[in-house]
Protein backbone atom coordinates (compact mmCIF):
# COMPACT_ATOMS: atom_id res chain seq x y z
CA UNK A 1 0.00 0.00 0.00
CA UNK A 2 1.38 3.35 -1.00
CA UNK A 3 1.74 5.72 1.94
CA UNK A 4 -0.07 9.02 1.90
CA UNK A 5 2.19 11.69 3.30
CA UNK A 6 0.42 14.84 2.21
CA UNK A 7 -3.04 15.90 1.25
CA UNK A 8 -2.99 18.79 -1.18
CA UNK A 9 -5.62 20.06 -3.50
CA UNK A 10 -6.28 18.10 -6.68
CA UNK A 11 -7.06 20.93 -9.15
CA UNK A 12 -4.41 22.09 -11.60
CA UNK A 13 -2.73 25.38 -10.88
CA UNK A 14 -3.22 28.34 -13.19
CA UNK A 15 -0.08 27.57 -15.14
CA UNK A 16 -1.21 24.04 -15.94
CA UNK A 17 -4.60 25.33 -16.96
CA UNK A 18 -3.15 27.93 -19.27
CA UNK A 19 -1.00 25.32 -21.00
CA UNK A 20 -4.11 23.60 -22.40
CA UNK A 21 -6.26 26.35 -23.92
CA UNK A 22 -9.48 25.73 -25.82
CA UNK A 23 -8.78 25.55 -29.53
CA UNK A 24 -10.86 25.54 -32.66
CA UNK A 25 -10.65 22.46 -34.89
CA UNK A 26 -8.09 22.94 -37.70
CA UNK A 27 -9.80 23.26 -41.10
CA UNK A 28 -9.97 20.01 -43.02
CA UNK A 29 -9.27 17.83 -39.98
CA UNK A 30 -11.63 14.88 -39.86
CA UNK A 31 -12.81 14.21 -36.34
CA UNK A 32 -13.19 10.49 -36.90
CA UNK A 33 -9.68 10.25 -38.39
CA UNK A 34 -8.15 11.74 -35.25
CA UNK A 35 -10.20 9.46 -33.01
CA UNK A 36 -9.27 6.33 -34.92
CA UNK A 37 -5.60 7.13 -34.49
CA UNK A 38 -6.01 7.83 -30.78
CA UNK A 39 -8.05 4.83 -29.70
CA UNK A 40 -5.36 2.10 -29.86
CA UNK A 41 -3.07 3.94 -27.46
CA UNK A 42 -5.37 3.99 -24.44
CA UNK A 43 -8.93 3.52 -23.19
CA UNK A 44 -9.27 -0.05 -22.00
CA UNK A 45 -11.93 -0.90 -21.11
CA UNK A 46 -13.55 1.74 -23.27
CA UNK A 47 -15.80 4.31 -21.63
CA UNK A 48 -18.99 5.24 -23.41
CA UNK A 49 -19.01 8.56 -25.27
CA UNK A 50 -22.13 10.35 -26.45
CA UNK A 51 -22.42 12.11 -29.78
CA UNK A 52 -22.75 15.38 -27.93
CA UNK A 53 -19.44 14.86 -26.14
CA UNK A 54 -17.73 13.84 -29.38
CA UNK A 55 -18.98 16.94 -31.15
CA UNK A 56 -17.90 19.24 -28.31
CA UNK A 57 -14.46 17.62 -28.13
CA UNK A 58 -13.92 18.03 -31.83
CA UNK A 59 -14.97 21.67 -31.84
CA UNK A 60 -13.23 22.98 -28.74
CA UNK A 61 -10.39 20.54 -28.00
CA UNK A 62 -9.19 19.43 -31.46
CA UNK A 63 -5.72 18.49 -30.20
CA UNK A 64 -7.16 16.04 -27.65
CA UNK A 65 -8.07 12.40 -28.25
CA UNK A 66 -10.95 10.30 -27.02
CA UNK A 67 -8.50 8.83 -24.52
CA UNK A 68 -7.75 12.32 -23.21
CA UNK A 69 -11.45 13.16 -22.91
CA UNK A 70 -12.14 9.94 -21.00
CA UNK A 71 -9.27 10.60 -18.58
CA UNK A 72 -10.67 12.32 -15.49
CA UNK A 73 -7.31 13.91 -14.76
CA UNK A 74 -7.31 15.50 -18.24
CA UNK A 75 -10.81 16.78 -17.45
CA UNK A 76 -9.47 18.37 -14.27
CA UNK A 77 -6.46 19.94 -16.00
CA UNK A 78 -8.68 21.44 -18.68
CA UNK A 79 -11.48 22.77 -16.51
CA UNK A 80 -12.98 26.08 -17.60
CA UNK A 81 -11.92 28.51 -14.92
CA UNK A 82 -11.95 31.99 -16.37
CA UNK A 83 -14.07 34.43 -18.33
CA UNK A 84 -12.15 34.04 -21.58
CA UNK A 85 -12.46 30.25 -21.78
CA UNK A 86 -16.10 30.28 -20.72
CA UNK A 87 -16.84 32.89 -23.37
CA UNK A 88 -15.51 30.54 -26.04
CA UNK A 89 -18.05 27.82 -25.30
CA UNK A 90 -21.15 29.88 -24.45
CA UNK A 91 -22.37 33.34 -25.41
CA UNK A 92 -22.19 35.13 -22.08
CA UNK A 93 -24.77 37.74 -21.15
CA UNK A 94 -23.77 41.08 -19.66
CA UNK A 95 -25.08 39.88 -16.29
CA UNK A 96 -23.00 36.70 -16.37
CA UNK A 97 -19.90 38.60 -17.47
CA UNK A 98 -20.29 41.18 -14.72
CA UNK A 99 -20.90 38.53 -12.04
CA UNK A 100 -17.75 36.64 -13.01
CA UNK A 101 -15.64 39.81 -13.04
CA UNK A 102 -16.90 40.82 -9.61
CA UNK A 103 -16.19 37.43 -8.03
CA UNK A 104 -13.44 37.06 -5.44
CA UNK A 105 -12.52 34.37 -2.93
CA UNK A 106 -14.02 30.91 -2.64
CA UNK A 107 -16.48 29.21 -5.01
CA UNK A 108 -14.75 30.28 -8.23
CA UNK A 109 -15.91 29.31 -11.68
CA UNK A 110 -14.98 25.70 -12.35
CA UNK A 111 -16.56 23.54 -15.06
CA UNK A 112 -15.20 20.34 -16.58
CA UNK A 113 -15.15 20.13 -20.39
CA UNK A 114 -17.60 17.23 -20.13
CA UNK A 115 -20.13 19.24 -18.12
CA UNK A 116 -19.58 22.29 -20.30
CA UNK A 117 -20.70 20.16 -23.25
CA UNK A 118 -24.15 19.94 -21.62
CA UNK A 119 -24.62 23.72 -21.39
CA UNK A 120 -26.76 25.57 -23.92
CA UNK A 121 -24.44 28.17 -25.50
CA UNK A 122 -27.32 30.46 -26.48
CA UNK A 123 -29.87 30.19 -23.66
CA UNK A 124 -28.88 31.80 -20.33
CA UNK A 125 -32.06 30.40 -18.76
CA UNK A 126 -31.09 26.80 -19.47
CA UNK A 127 -31.29 24.90 -16.19
CA UNK A 128 -27.76 23.45 -16.08
CA UNK A 129 -26.19 26.71 -17.18
CA UNK A 130 -27.86 28.58 -14.30
CA UNK A 131 -26.35 26.17 -11.78
CA UNK A 132 -22.69 26.66 -12.76
CA UNK A 133 -22.39 30.13 -14.35
CA UNK A 134 -22.43 33.03 -11.83
CA UNK A 135 -25.27 35.55 -11.85
CA UNK A 136 -25.59 38.97 -10.23
CA UNK A 137 -27.82 37.50 -7.52
CA UNK A 138 -24.73 36.00 -5.90
CA UNK A 139 -23.69 39.49 -4.86
CA UNK A 140 -27.00 40.35 -3.15
CA UNK A 141 -27.39 39.54 0.54
CA UNK A 142 -30.99 39.13 1.71
CA UNK A 143 -32.37 38.73 5.27
CA UNK A 144 -31.76 35.33 6.84
CA UNK A 145 -28.75 34.47 4.68
CA UNK A 146 -25.25 33.86 5.96
CA UNK A 147 -22.08 32.05 4.97
CA UNK A 148 -22.67 29.08 7.28
CA UNK A 149 -26.45 28.74 7.51
CA UNK A 150 -26.37 25.19 8.89
CA UNK A 151 -24.00 26.09 11.71
CA UNK A 152 -21.45 23.51 10.65
CA UNK A 153 -18.51 25.46 12.03
CA UNK A 154 -20.17 25.54 15.45
CA UNK A 155 -20.48 21.73 15.43
CA UNK A 156 -16.88 21.09 14.43
CA UNK A 157 -14.85 19.66 17.34
CA UNK A 158 -11.77 19.38 15.12
CA UNK A 159 -11.03 20.90 11.69
CA UNK A 160 -12.61 18.99 8.84
CA UNK A 161 -15.25 17.21 10.91
CA UNK A 162 -18.87 18.12 11.74
CA UNK A 163 -20.55 16.25 14.61
CA UNK A 164 -24.18 17.38 14.66
CA UNK A 165 -26.09 14.13 15.18
CA UNK A 166 -25.38 11.74 18.09
CA UNK A 167 -24.21 8.70 16.14
CA UNK A 168 -22.84 10.13 12.89
CA UNK A 169 -20.34 12.65 11.61
CA UNK A 170 -19.48 14.50 8.44
CA UNK A 171 -15.84 14.06 7.42
CA UNK A 172 -14.59 16.77 5.03
CA UNK A 173 -11.57 15.45 3.15
CA UNK A 174 -11.05 18.15 0.51
CA UNK A 175 -12.27 21.62 -0.41
CA UNK A 176 -12.03 20.93 -4.15
CA UNK A 177 -14.80 20.07 -6.62
CA UNK A 178 -14.26 19.62 -10.33
CA UNK A 179 -17.44 21.66 -10.93
CA UNK A 180 -18.63 24.36 -8.55
CA UNK A 181 -22.39 24.61 -8.07
CA UNK A 182 -23.39 28.23 -7.52
CA UNK A 183 -25.80 27.30 -4.68
CA UNK A 184 -23.27 25.24 -2.69
CA UNK A 185 -23.94 25.16 1.04
CA UNK A 186 -20.18 25.25 1.64
CA UNK A 187 -19.57 28.19 -0.68
CA UNK A 188 -17.57 29.75 2.16
CA UNK A 189 -14.82 27.17 1.88
CA UNK A 190 -14.73 25.26 -1.42
CA UNK A 191 -12.33 26.20 -4.16
CA UNK A 192 -10.25 28.75 -2.30
CA UNK A 193 -6.56 27.91 -2.61
CA UNK A 194 -4.97 27.80 0.81
CA UNK A 195 -8.03 29.08 2.66
CA UNK A 196 -9.60 26.36 4.76
CA UNK A 197 -7.84 23.75 2.63
CA UNK A 198 -7.82 20.27 4.13
CA UNK A 199 -4.40 19.07 5.23
CA UNK A 200 -3.25 15.60 6.17
CA UNK A 201 -2.98 16.55 9.84
CA UNK A 202 -6.63 17.68 9.72
CA UNK A 203 -7.70 14.27 8.46
CA UNK A 204 -5.49 12.59 11.06
CA UNK A 205 -7.12 14.62 13.83
CA UNK A 206 -10.61 13.91 12.50
CA UNK A 207 -9.97 10.18 12.29
CA UNK A 208 -8.53 10.23 15.82
CA UNK A 209 -11.69 11.95 17.06
CA UNK A 210 -13.85 9.30 15.39
CA UNK A 211 -11.72 6.53 16.86
CA UNK A 212 -11.98 8.03 20.35
CA UNK A 213 -15.76 8.56 20.17
CA UNK A 214 -17.47 5.14 20.37
CA UNK A 215 -20.93 6.65 19.82
CA UNK A 216 -20.04 7.31 16.17
CA UNK A 217 -21.26 4.45 14.00
CA UNK A 218 -21.86 6.31 10.71
CA UNK A 219 -19.39 8.45 8.75
CA UNK A 220 -20.34 10.52 5.70
CA UNK A 221 -17.26 11.43 3.65
CA UNK A 222 -17.74 14.73 1.88
CA UNK A 223 -15.95 17.97 1.11
CA UNK A 224 -15.61 19.41 -1.58
CA UNK A 225 -15.94 16.19 -3.46
CA UNK A 226 -14.13 13.13 -2.05
CA UNK A 227 -14.05 11.39 -5.44
CA UNK A 228 -11.85 14.25 -6.66
CA UNK A 229 -9.08 12.69 -4.55
CA UNK A 230 -6.80 10.29 -6.32
CA UNK A 231 -7.25 6.57 -5.71
CA UNK A 232 -4.45 6.22 -3.15
CA UNK A 233 -5.70 9.06 -0.97
CA UNK A 234 -9.27 7.83 -1.01
CA UNK A 235 -8.17 4.25 -0.35
CA UNK A 236 -6.12 5.38 2.62
CA UNK A 237 -9.05 7.23 4.22
CA UNK A 238 -11.45 4.33 3.70
CA UNK A 239 -8.94 1.80 5.02
CA UNK A 240 -8.32 3.81 8.19
CA UNK A 241 -12.04 4.25 8.80
CA UNK A 242 -12.67 0.52 8.39
CA UNK A 243 -10.06 -0.19 11.07
CA UNK A 244 -12.24 1.57 13.67
CA UNK A 245 -14.45 -1.16 15.21
CA UNK A 246 -17.47 0.99 16.07
CA UNK A 247 -17.76 2.53 12.58
CA UNK A 248 -20.46 0.35 11.02
CA UNK A 249 -21.60 2.46 8.10
CA UNK A 250 -19.61 4.57 5.64
CA UNK A 251 -21.10 6.86 2.99
CA UNK A 252 -19.54 8.98 0.27
CA UNK A 253 -21.26 12.13 -0.96
CA UNK A 254 -20.25 13.05 -4.51
CA UNK A 255 -21.24 14.81 -7.72
CA UNK A 256 -18.26 13.43 -9.65
CA UNK A 257 -20.24 10.65 -11.38
CA UNK A 258 -22.57 13.39 -12.68
CA UNK A 259 -20.13 16.13 -13.69
CA UNK A 260 -17.14 13.89 -14.47
CA UNK A 261 -18.47 10.36 -15.03
CA UNK A 262 -15.14 9.13 -16.38
CA UNK A 263 -13.87 9.36 -12.79
CA UNK A 264 -15.66 6.06 -12.12
CA UNK A 265 -12.89 3.83 -13.41
CA UNK A 266 -12.50 0.08 -12.92
CA UNK A 267 -9.63 0.90 -10.57
CA UNK A 268 -11.88 3.08 -8.43
CA UNK A 269 -14.66 0.51 -8.19
CA UNK A 270 -12.10 -2.14 -7.27
CA UNK A 271 -11.05 0.01 -4.31
CA UNK A 272 -14.61 0.77 -3.23
CA UNK A 273 -15.56 -2.92 -3.25
CA UNK A 274 -13.09 -3.54 -0.40
CA UNK A 275 -14.99 -1.44 2.12
CA UNK A 276 -18.56 -2.70 2.22
CA UNK A 277 -21.01 -1.82 3.60
CA UNK A 278 -20.39 1.35 1.60
CA UNK A 279 -23.17 3.61 0.32
CA UNK A 280 -23.03 6.61 -1.97
CA UNK A 281 -25.14 9.77 -2.18
CA UNK A 282 -24.98 11.36 -5.63
CA UNK A 283 -25.90 14.97 -6.32
CA UNK A 284 -28.27 15.15 -9.29
CA UNK A 285 -30.05 18.38 -10.21
CA UNK A 286 -31.83 17.98 -13.55
CA UNK A 287 -32.76 15.22 -16.03
CA UNK A 288 -30.39 16.73 -18.62
CA UNK A 289 -27.56 15.37 -16.46
CA UNK A 290 -28.61 11.79 -17.16
CA UNK A 291 -26.44 11.06 -20.19
CA UNK A 292 -25.08 7.78 -21.59
CA UNK A 293 -21.81 8.50 -19.75
CA UNK A 294 -23.56 9.06 -16.43
CA UNK A 295 -25.66 5.92 -16.89
CA UNK A 296 -22.47 3.93 -17.37
CA UNK A 297 -20.80 5.50 -14.34
CA UNK A 298 -23.79 4.72 -12.12
CA UNK A 299 -23.92 1.21 -13.53
CA UNK A 300 -20.30 0.61 -12.61
CA UNK A 301 -20.93 1.76 -9.04
CA UNK A 302 -24.09 -0.32 -8.72
CA UNK A 303 -22.33 -3.37 -10.16
CA UNK A 304 -19.68 -2.89 -7.45
CA UNK A 305 -22.43 -3.50 -4.89
CA UNK A 306 -22.79 0.14 -3.80
CA UNK A 307 -26.37 1.28 -3.04
CA UNK A 308 -26.88 4.66 -4.72
CA UNK A 309 -29.15 7.47 -3.56
CA UNK A 310 -29.68 10.91 -5.04
CA UNK A 311 -29.68 14.17 -3.12
CA UNK A 312 -31.30 16.94 -5.14
CA UNK A 313 -31.54 20.62 -4.23
CA UNK A 314 -34.79 22.32 -5.17
CA UNK A 315 -33.87 25.34 -7.33
CA UNK A 316 -35.98 28.10 -8.81
CA UNK A 317 -36.18 27.96 -12.64
CA UNK A 318 -34.06 24.80 -12.64
CA UNK A 319 -36.11 21.87 -11.33
CA UNK A 320 -39.11 23.45 -9.59
CA UNK A 321 -41.83 22.15 -11.89
CA UNK A 322 -43.59 18.80 -11.79
CA UNK A 323 -42.63 17.62 -15.27
CA UNK A 324 -38.92 18.25 -14.69
CA UNK A 325 -38.91 16.59 -11.27
CA UNK A 326 -40.86 13.58 -12.51
CA UNK A 327 -38.48 13.17 -15.45
CA UNK A 328 -35.51 13.39 -13.07
CA UNK A 329 -36.71 10.80 -10.56
CA UNK A 330 -37.77 8.38 -13.28
CA UNK A 331 -34.38 8.77 -14.98
CA UNK A 332 -32.61 8.15 -11.70
CA UNK A 333 -34.39 4.84 -11.19
CA UNK A 334 -33.35 3.77 -14.68
CA UNK A 335 -29.77 4.52 -13.60
CA UNK A 336 -30.27 2.37 -10.47
CA UNK A 337 -30.24 5.45 -8.24
CA UNK A 338 -32.93 5.87 -5.55
CA UNK A 339 -34.22 9.44 -5.20
CA UNK A 340 -33.35 9.97 -1.52
CA UNK A 341 -33.63 13.62 -0.46
CA UNK A 342 -35.10 16.71 -2.07
CA UNK A 343 -33.53 19.62 -0.21
CA UNK A 344 -34.94 23.08 0.24
CA UNK A 345 -32.09 25.32 -0.93
CA UNK A 346 -29.98 26.44 2.03
CA UNK A 347 -29.97 30.22 2.69
CA UNK A 348 -26.31 30.78 1.91
CA UNK A 349 -25.24 34.33 1.15
CA UNK A 350 -26.46 35.38 -2.30
CA UNK A 351 -28.91 32.52 -2.86
CA UNK A 352 -32.28 34.27 -3.04
CA UNK A 353 -32.46 33.86 -6.83
CA UNK A 354 -32.24 30.07 -6.36
CA UNK A 355 -34.64 29.60 -3.44
CA UNK A 356 -38.30 28.68 -3.89
CA UNK A 357 -41.04 28.90 -1.25
CA UNK A 358 -41.10 25.77 0.91
CA UNK A 359 -44.63 25.22 -0.36
CA UNK A 360 -43.19 24.47 -3.81
CA UNK A 361 -41.39 21.41 -2.47
CA UNK A 362 -44.59 20.17 -0.82
CA UNK A 363 -46.41 20.70 -4.10
CA UNK A 364 -43.87 18.57 -5.97
CA UNK A 365 -44.06 15.73 -3.44
CA UNK A 366 -47.86 15.79 -3.61
CA UNK A 367 -47.65 15.55 -7.40
CA UNK A 368 -45.34 12.53 -7.18
CA UNK A 369 -46.84 10.54 -4.30
CA UNK A 370 -49.39 8.06 -5.63
CA UNK A 371 -48.88 9.19 -9.22
CA UNK A 372 -45.68 7.18 -9.59
CA UNK A 373 -43.89 4.42 -7.70
CA UNK A 374 -42.89 5.15 -4.13
CA UNK A 375 -39.28 4.33 -5.04
CA UNK A 376 -39.31 7.52 -7.13
CA UNK A 377 -40.51 9.82 -4.33
CA UNK A 378 -37.74 11.50 -2.32
CA UNK A 379 -38.13 12.88 1.18
CA UNK A 380 -38.45 16.66 1.08
CA UNK A 381 -36.42 18.25 3.90
CA UNK A 382 -35.41 21.61 5.22
CA UNK A 383 -31.94 21.53 6.74
CA UNK A 384 -32.76 23.78 9.67
CA UNK A 385 -30.58 26.90 9.90
CA UNK A 386 -28.35 27.02 12.95
CA UNK A 387 -27.72 23.29 13.12
CA UNK A 388 -31.20 21.85 13.71
CA UNK A 389 -30.62 19.08 11.18
CA UNK A 390 -32.88 17.77 8.44
CA UNK A 391 -36.58 18.25 9.13
CA UNK A 392 -38.98 16.44 6.77
CA UNK A 393 -41.80 18.49 5.27
CA UNK A 394 -44.66 16.56 3.68
CA UNK A 395 -48.18 17.14 2.40
CA UNK A 396 -50.75 16.75 5.17
CA UNK A 397 -52.60 13.52 4.46
CA UNK A 398 -54.28 13.47 7.89
CA UNK A 399 -57.68 15.15 7.83
CA UNK A 400 -58.48 14.50 11.50
CA UNK A 401 -60.68 12.21 13.60
CA UNK A 402 -64.35 11.33 13.53
CA UNK A 403 -64.88 9.46 16.80
CA UNK A 404 -62.47 6.53 16.72
CA UNK A 405 -61.93 6.77 12.98
CA UNK A 406 -58.84 8.42 11.58
CA UNK A 407 -59.70 10.37 8.43
CA UNK A 408 -57.05 10.23 5.72
CA UNK A 409 -56.76 12.02 2.39
CA UNK A 410 -55.44 9.92 -0.49
CA UNK A 411 -53.26 11.07 -3.36
CA UNK A 412 -56.33 11.57 -5.58
CA UNK A 413 -58.14 13.78 -3.04
CA UNK A 414 -60.48 11.14 -1.66
CA UNK A 415 -61.11 10.84 2.08
CA UNK A 416 -60.90 7.44 3.78
CA UNK A 417 -61.52 6.11 7.29
CA UNK A 418 -59.17 3.95 9.32
CA UNK A 419 -60.29 2.50 12.71
CA UNK A 420 -57.83 3.91 15.24
CA UNK A 421 -58.88 3.30 18.83
CA UNK A 422 -56.60 4.38 21.63
CA UNK A 423 -53.96 7.10 21.54
CA UNK A 424 -54.45 9.55 18.74
CA UNK A 425 -52.19 11.45 16.45
CA UNK A 426 -51.44 15.00 17.51
CA UNK A 427 -52.70 17.73 15.25
CA UNK A 428 -55.97 18.93 13.76
CA UNK A 429 -59.06 17.00 14.65
CA UNK A 430 -57.64 15.27 17.73
CA UNK A 431 -59.91 13.05 19.76
CA UNK A 432 -61.44 14.90 22.68
Secondary structure, 3 states (H helix, E strand, C coil): CCCCCCCCCCCCCHHHHHCCCCCCCCCCCCHHHHHHHHHCCCCCCCCCCCHHHHHHHHHHCCCCCHHHHCCHHHHHHCCECCHHHHHHHCCCCHHHHHHHHHCCCCCCCCECHHHHCCCCCCCCCCHHHHHHCCCHHHHCCCCCCECCCCCCHHHCCCCCEEEEECCEEEEECCCCCCCCCCCCCCCCCCCCCCCCCCCHHHHHHHHHHHHCCCCCCEEEEECCCHHHCCHHHHHHHHHHHHCCCCCCEEEEEECHHHHCHHHCCHHHHHHHHCCCCEEEEECCCCHHHCCHHHHHHHHHHHHCCCEEEEEEEECCCCCCCHHHHHHHHHHHHHCCCEEEEEEECCCECCCCCCCCCHHHHHHHHHHHECCECHHHCCEEEEEECCCCEEEECCCCCEEEEECCEEEEECCCCCEEEEECCCCCCCCCCCCC
